[in-house]
Amino acid sequence: MPDSDERWRAGLAAFASQFQIPEGDVFEHMRSRFGERLATEAVFATGSTWSDDCLSLRDRSLVVLATLATQGGVEGRLRTHVRWALDHGATPEELEALAALLAVYAGYPKASTAIEVFREVVAERSTQ
């Protein structure tokens, strides 16, 4: 397990990539939105879970998308993670397949909401 300094740096790097902001701005961005305690916990937790070498970043992103989609009501977080999944190499076809699989196991309403978010983000990406 990485030491706390490594976890902190890895967490800042992960959030900088996810939010597309400089690493030096990450903690203040998080703190202003969620408070110091939650921001600190999030940076440390992300620093260890997103730097583990057992799963690829693409695989992690797909797991996170599935988890968020099945929770429902977190479309803003889902949108951010779709962008990150695409950055990590997930394809639009894989996102479509993920939604179809989720429809069977999590239910059509949650999967259909997720596919709408997936498609919106993919469409936004194609116009950039």
DOVO-896512 format. One record per atom (N, C-alpha, C, CB): residue in three letters; x, y, z. Coordinates in steps of 0.1 Angstrom, whole numbers, plus 5000, padded with zeros to 4 digits. Glycine has a CB too. Layout:
<recs>
ALAXYZ
...
</recs>
This chain:
<recs>
MET500849885000
MET500050005000
MET500950125000
MET499050005012
PRO500550224992
PRO501350354991
PRO501250425004
PRO500950434980
ASP502350505007
ASP502250585019
ASP501350705017
ASP503650645023
SER501050785028
SER500050885027
SER500350995017
SER499750945041
ASP501651035016
ASP502051135006
ASP501851084992
ASP503551165008
GLU502150954989
GLU501950904976
GLU500450894973
GLU502550764975
ARG499650854983
ARG498150844981
ARG497650984978
ARG497450784993
TRP498051084985
TRP497651224983
TRP497951274969
TRP498251314994
ARG499151254965
ARG499651294952
ARG498851224941
ARG501151274950
ALA498651094943
ALA497851014933
ALA496451054932
ALA497950864936
GLY495851084944
GLY494451134944
GLY494351274937
GLY494051154959
LEU495251364940
LEU495251494933
LEU495351474918
LEU496351584938
ALA496251384914
ALA496451364899
ALA495151304893
ALA497651264897
ALA494551214900
ALA493351144895
ALA492251254893
ALA492851034904
PHE492051334904
PHE490951434903
PHE491251544892
PHE490751494916
ALA492551574891
ALA492951674881
ALA492551624867
ALA494451704882
SER492851494865
SER492451434852
SER490951434850
SER493051294851
GLN490251394861
GLN488851384860
GLN488151514858
GLN488251314872
PHE488551614865
PHE487951744864
PHE488551834854
PHE487951814878
GLN489651794848
GLN490351864838
GLN490852004843
GLN489551884825
ILE491452004855
ILE491952124862
ILE493352094866
ILE491052164874
PRO494152194869
PRO495552174874
PRO495552104888
PRO496352304875
GLU496452014890
GLU496551944903
GLU496552044915
GLU497851854903
GLY497252154913
GLY497252254924
GLY495952314928
GLY498252364920
ASP494952304919
ASP493652354921
ASP492652254927
ASP493052414909
VAL493052124927
VAL492052024930
VAL491552034944
VAL492751884929
PHE492352044954
PHE491852044968
PHE490952154970
PHE493052044978
GLU491252274966
GLU490352394968
GLU489052364961
GLU491052524963
HIS489152314949
HIS487852284941
HIS487052184949
HIS488252224927
MET487652084954
MET486851984962
MET486352044975
MET487751854965
ARG487252114982
ARG486852174995
ARG485752274994
ARG488152245001
SER485752354983
SER484652454982
SER483352384979
SER485052554971
ARG483352274973
ARG482152204969
ARG481652114980
ARG482352124957
PHE482552044987
PHE482151934997
PHE482651955011
PHE482651804992
GLY483352055014
GLY483952075027
GLY485252005028
GLY482952025037
GLU486052055038
GLU487452005040
GLU487451855043
GLU488152085050
ARG486651815052
ARG486751675056
ARG486451575045
ARG485751645068
LEU485351595038
LEU484951505027
LEU486051515015
LEU483551535021
ALA486451635013
ALA487451655002
ALA488751575006
ALA487851805000
THR489151585018
THR490351515023
THR490251365021
THR490751545037
GLU489051315026
GLU488851165025
GLU488751125010
GLU487451135032
ALA488151205002
ALA488051164988
ALA489351164981
ALA487151264980
VAL490251264984
VAL491551264977
VAL492351134982
VAL492351394981
PHE492351104995
PHE493150994999
PHE492550864994
PHE493150985015
ALA491250844994
ALA490550724989
ALA490850704974
ALA489050724992
THR490750814967
THR490950804952
THR492350774949
THR490550934946
GLY493250824957
GLY494750804955
GLY495050654956
GLY495550884965
SER494350584964
SER494650434965
SER493850354956
SER494450384979
THR492550384954
THR491750304945
THR492050324930
THR490350334948
TRP492450444926
TRP492650464912
TRP494150434908
TRP492250604908
SER494950404917
SER496350374914
SER496750234916
SER497250464922
ASP495750154920
ASP496050004922
ASP496349944908
ASP494749934928
ASP497249854907
ASP497649804894
ASP496849674890
ASP499049774894
CYS495949634897
CYS495249504893
CYS494249524882
CYS494449454906
LEU493549644882
LEU492549674871
LEU493149794863
LEU491149704877
SER492849784850
SER493249904842
SER492350014845
SER493149864827
LEU492750134841
LEU491950254843
LEU490650244835
LEU492650384839
ARG490650184824
ARG489450154816
ARG488450064823
ARG489850094802
ASP489049954828
ASP488149864836
ASP487549924848
ASP488949734840
ARG488350004855
ARG487850074867
ARG486750174863
ARG489050154874
SER486950244852
SER485950334848
SER484650264845
SER486450414836
LEU484650154838
LEU483450084835
LEU482750034848
LEU483749964826
VAL483549984857
VAL482949944870
VAL482250064877
VAL484049884880
VAL482950174877
VAL482350294883
VAL481050344876
VAL483350414884
LEU481050334863
LEU479850374855
LEU478750284858
LEU480150364840
ALA478950154859
ALA477950054863
ALA477350084877
ALA478449914862
THR478250114886
THR477850144900
THR477050264900
THR479050154909
LEU477450374894
LEU476750494894
LEU475350484887
LEU477550614888
ALA475350414876
ALA474150394869
ALA473050324877
ALA474350324856
THR473550224885
THR472550144893
THR472150214905
THR473250014897
GLN472850314909
GLN472450394921
GLN471250484917
GLN473550474926
GLY471350544905
GLY470350634900
GLY470450764907
GLY468950574902
GLY469950874901
GLY469951004907
GLY471351074908
GLY469350994921
VAL472351014902
VAL473651074903
VAL474151104889
VAL474650984910
GLU473251164880
GLU473651184866
GLU474851274865
GLU472451234859
GLY474951374873
GLY476051474873
GLY477351394875
GLY475951584883
ARG477451304884
ARG478651234887
ARG478851134875
ARG478551154900
LEU477751074870
LEU477850984859
LEU478451044847
LEU476450924856
ARG478051174844
ARG478551244833
ARG480051264834
ARG477851384832
THR480551304845
THR481951324847
THR482751194845
THR482251374861
HIS482151084850
HIS482850954849
HIS482750904835
HIS482250854859
VAL481750934827
VAL481650894813
VAL482850964805
VAL480350934806
ARG483051094808
ARG484151164801
ARG485451094805
ARG484251304805
TRP485651054817
TRP486850994822
TRP487050854816
TRP486950994837
ALA485950784815
ALA485950644809
ALA486450654794
ALA484550574810
LEU485950754787
LEU486350774773
LEU487850804773
LEU485550884767
ASP488350894782
ASP489750924783
ASP490550804786
ASP489951034794
HIS490050704794
HIS490750584797
HIS490550474787
HIS490150534810
GLY489950504775
GLY489950414764
GLY488650334762
GLY491050314767
ALA487650364770
ALA486350294768
ALA485750354755
ALA485350314780
THR485050274747
THR484550314735
THR483050344736
THR484850214723
PRO482450424727
PRO480950434727
PRO480250304726
PRO480550524716
GLU480750214718
GLU480150074717
GLU480150004730
GLU480849994706
GLU481250014738
GLU481349944751
GLU480350014761
GLU482749954757
LEU480150144760
LEU479150204768
LEU477750164765
LEU479250364767
GLU477450144752
GLU476150094748
GLU475949944753
GLU476050094732
ALA476949864752
ALA476849724757
ALA476749724772
ALA478149644753
LEU477449814779
LEU477249824794
LEU475849854797
LEU478249924799
ALA475249954790
ALA473849984793
ALA472849874791
ALA473450114785
ALA473149804780
ALA472249684777
ALA472349584788
ALA472549624763
LEU473549554792
LEU473749454803
LEU473049504816
LEU475249434806
LEU473249634819
LEU472649684831
LEU471049684831
LEU473049834833
ALA470549694819
ALA469049684817
ALA468549544823
ALA468649704803
VAL469349444820
VAL468949304825
VAL469149294840
VAL469749204817
TYR470249344845
TYR470549324859
TYR470049434869
TYR471949304860
ALA469949554864
ALA469649664873
ALA468249724869
ALA470649774872
GLY467749694858
GLY466449744854
GLY466549844843
GLY465749804866
TYR465449844835
TYR465449934823
TYR465450084827
TYR464249904815
PRO464750124837
PRO464750274840
PRO466150324843
PRO463850294851
LYS466850254851
LYS468250304854
LYS469150294842
LYS468850234866
ALA469050184835
ALA469950164823
ALA469550274812
ALA469750024817
SER468250304810
SER467950394800
SER468350534804
SER466350394798
THR468350574816
THR468850704821
THR470350704818
THR468550724836
ALA471050594821
ALA472450594819
ALA472850604804
ALA473050464825
ILE472150534796
ILE472450544782
ILE472250684776
ILE471650434774
GLU471250754781
GLU471050894777
GLU472250974781
GLU469750944783
VAL472750964793
VAL473951034797
VAL475150994789
VAL474151014812
PHE475350864787
PHE476450814779
PHE476450884765
PHE476350664778
ARG475250874759
ARG475150934745
ARG475351084745
ARG473750894739
GLU474851154755
GLU475051294755
GLU476451334756
GLU474251364767
VAL477251264764
VAL478651294766
VAL479451254754
VAL479251214778
VAL479151144748
VAL479751104735
VAL479451204724
VAL479250964731
ALA478251254723
ALA477951354713
ALA478651484716
ALA476351384713
GLU478751524728
GLU479451644732
GLU480951634728
GLU479351674747
ARG481451514730
ARG482851494727
ARG483151504712
ARG483351354732
SER482151454704
SER482351454689
SER482251594683
SER481351364683
THR481651684690
THR481551824685
THR482751914690
THR480251884689
GLN483551854698
GLN484651934704
GLN485851934694
GLN485151884718
</recs>
